[in-house]
Amino acid sequence: MTVNIGYVGIDHHHRDPYFAVASELDATVSAVCEPGREVDVESISAMDDRPDEVTTEGQNASDLVRGAAVYEDPHQLVGDDSVDVVWITYRSDETPSIVESAVENGVHVISEKPIARTADDLEAVAERANDAGVTVSPTMYYRKNPVAMELRERVREGFFGDVWTVEGRFNASQLSYRNTDHYIYDAETSRGGALQWIGPHWVDAIPWILDDPIARVNAEFHEGEDVDVDMGAVLQFETRDGTLGTYHTGYYLSDRGKDTHLGLYGESAQALTPLHHDSLQHEPTIPLEITSEDSDWSAAPKRTTQFEFTYDRFPAWGDFVQDYFEAYFAGYETGDVPATVDDAVQLLRVLDAAYESGEQGGWVDVAN
């Protein structure tokens, strides 16, 4: 059955790639909204002034939304009886209230991470959504990344033994490549910069792979120039079960694309991988190098597996992103989705502790 989507947040750098996703779904964008502004759906075109390097060649946004109802008020949009799911790419300070209205109207939600500025802004809404049986999900699509899924399965099988430490890096292009006038670089709107926007991908993915939540953090930040949010951050962290880790993220690169790394070191095995891939990088494969003394590996203790990434359905970042959204739309009615609103709350609790650590210094416990 075709899903009717109401889309909130036309003026967002992920709109075009998400429209590309929607065009591959059994779905119709039946309503659109840019809060406070009337949208002419016939004149919507690809965004040329994006605040990052996302591109979607050949995507004609106006084709997808032609004939859609237009709203200036997102709360009225979610009250439209024809809307099944509201897809939100809007400001973090106002998104929780839109989600709350969606929950009150029985409309399911898929929203750009991290959904809110802080955990306090989302916790009550999350509780109402769970009580009402309304699915609210953040865009944590590394949970469908095939390398991350492979590592998670091996951790759960005990392949690595006790995981002693992990290290992560997720760096992206400098602020000079980005439209820093956009609201995502405003502290009152977003709370943070690099850690709040690109950092959440692996602040979620690392504990998800470990199946072990982050319990406390110690963070330092680089303040951005000409913006009032952080340019980058370095986190030390400890998980509930005692794994120690470091994570480095920021707008540091003098070129478009990503610089990424994930290392996992256990008593029985170790793994090294870039994990991330997108169409701006040079090879369509991602290596996963695993070293183990397991008897099944004795003939070749170090093995490298190449994971093929495809771009037929989602050229901007790779088809695993399309897989994430397909899984959401297959399961939103039952709540069987890759990431839940509770996962978004937990992510925000880690970010809350990190920003508190950056302001006060020292280790800060993550709220339960």
MONOR-V393446 format. One line per field, one symbol per residue. ss: DSSP state (H for helix, E for strand, L for the rest). Layout:
ss: ???
//
This chain:
ss: LLEEEEEELLLLLLHHHHHHHHHLLLEEEEEEEELLELLLHHHLLLLLLLLLLLLLLLLLHHHHHLLLEEELLHHHHLLLLLLLEEEELLLHHHHHHHHHHHHHLLLEEEELLLLLLLHHHHHHHHHHHHHHLLLEEELLHHHHLHHHHHHHHHHHHLLLLLEEEEEEEEEEELHHHLLLLLHHHLHHHHLLLHHHHLLHHHHHHHHHHHLLLEEEEEEEEEELLLLLLEEEEEEEEEELLLLEEEEEEEEEELLLLEEEEEEEEELLEEEEELLLLLLLLLLLEEEEEEEELLHHHLLLLEEEEEEELLLLLLLLLLHHHHHHHHHHHHHLLLLLLLLLHHHHHHHHHHHHHHHHHHHHLLLEELLL
//
